[in-house]
Every structure is written in structure tokens, then in C-alpha cells.
Amino acid sequence: MGYESRTAGYEPISASTIGKQYAPMSFEISLHDN
């Protein structure tokens, strides 16, 4: 349970941070590719 709470605490934060950082880049790349 200790590990579950730890991962549950870090996963959403990292996911939101990565999404905010890489979503615009991937969006621009997809636009350029198309």
C-alpha cells in the first residue's frame, strides 16, 4: 500500500507535467508532418 500511494501521488503529477511540456511539441510536429 505504501508503494501504491507513492506511485498514485507521482504518476498524475508527472503525467500532467509531461503532457503540458510535450503536447504542444507533438502537436506542432504532427502539423508539420501533415
C-alpha positions, -999 to 999 in steps of 0.1 A, spaced: 0 0 0 30 23 6 41 18 -30 6 23 -44 1 56 -26 36 67 -37 30 59 -74 -5 73 -72 10 105 -59 37 108 -85 21 94 -117 -7 121 -121 19 149 -115 44 135 -140 17 128 -165 3 163 -163 37 179 -164 48 157 -194 15 164 -212 19 202 -207 55 201 -220 52 176 -249 17 181 -261 24 214 -279 56 199 -294 39 168 -307 11 189 -319 35 211 -339 54 181 -352 21 164 -364 11 196 -381 45 199 -399 44 162 -409 9 166 -424 
